[in-house]
Amino acid sequence: MDKRQTRRMSREHKTMEAMISIYCRGHHGKTENRLCFECKALVAYAHQRLDRCPFQENKTTCANCPVHCYNADIREKVRGVMRYAGPRMVYLHPLLALLHFVDGFRKNQQRLSRP
């Protein structure tokens, strides 16, 4: 993670890690601190995409974003992770869940310029 990373983006990283951890524990039987290889790769990919997000601090949730930066296969995988982990986040990570819910109402304030 970049030292210059904003609090908002740092929270996005934590939320993705928490959701993937919940999913991995439920589907692959791994403990919270030990993810399977597939889920570790998904976390790394999500972090990379978040670091390159053009909206950064002004970003909404990925589901409401006009730019789809995940490739189609991984986007479908992340949807499955979120469908499974989302309801469980309320009990396991209530503050992250609440803030993620609120972020869904954000509007991307930055417009992307098209060449």
N, C-alpha and C positions, 0 to 999 in steps of 0.2 A: 504494500500500500504506500502511496505517495504521502510524504510528510505534509504536503500542502493540501491534502484532501480536506474538503469541508466536512462539517459535522453531518450534514444531510447525506452526503455520499458515503460517509463512514457508516451511517445507520443503514443505508441501502445494502452495503456489503454484509453487515451483521444479520440483516433480515434474510438475505439470500442464504447465508451459511446456516442460519437457524432452520429455515424451511427445508433445505436439502438434508440437514442432519435428521430432522424428524422423519422425512421420507425414507432415508437410508435405514434408520433404525426400524421403521415399520415394514419395509419391503425386503431388506437385505440382512436384517438381524444384527446390524453393527451397533456398537455403543456410540454415544454422543461424540466422544473424542476420537473415534477411529472410524472413518468413513471407508467404504469399499472403493476400489480403483475407479469405477464408473462415476461415483458421486464426487470423488476428489476432482476428477477431470471436469465435471459439471460446475463445481465451485470455482475452479480456476478459470473456466471459460466465462462464467458469469462475472467474475471480478474483472477480467479483461474487457468485457463489453461495458461494464459500468464505468471503468476508467476512461473509456473512449466515448462515453455518452456525450452528444453535443449539447445537451440541456443542463447537465451537471446540477447545480444547486436549484435550478428551476424545474427539474424533472418531475413529471407525474409518474404514476406506476407504469410499468412496461405495457400492461394490457391497454392502457389509454393513450399510449404514445403513437404519434403519427409516423415515426421512423421505426422500422423493424430491423434491429441490428443483430438479432440472433438468426442463425440459419434455420430453415424450415423444420428440419428434424429436431434440432435442439429446442426450438420454440415449442414444439409439441410436447417434448419431454418436460420442459419447465412448466407447461400448463398442467400436466399430470402431477408434478411435484406440488404445485400450488393448490390444486384441487384436494389433494390428500392432506397437505400440511396446514393449509389455511385455517380450517376449523380447529385444529389442534393448537395453533399458535395462541389462540385466545387463552388457553389454560397454561401452556408452557412458557410463553413469552408475551404476556398481556400488553405490556407497554409497546413493544415492537409491532404487535398486531394492530393496536389502536392507531399508532402513528402511520402505519402502512395504509390503513383504511382511510385516514384523513388525507394522505398523499394522493389517493385516488381521485379526490375532488380538485386537485391542483390543475391549473391550465398551464401548458408550456408557454412561458412568457417570451421566450426567444424564438424568433423565426429563423428557419434555415434558409440560406440563400441558395438558389438553384443556379448553376452555371448556364 
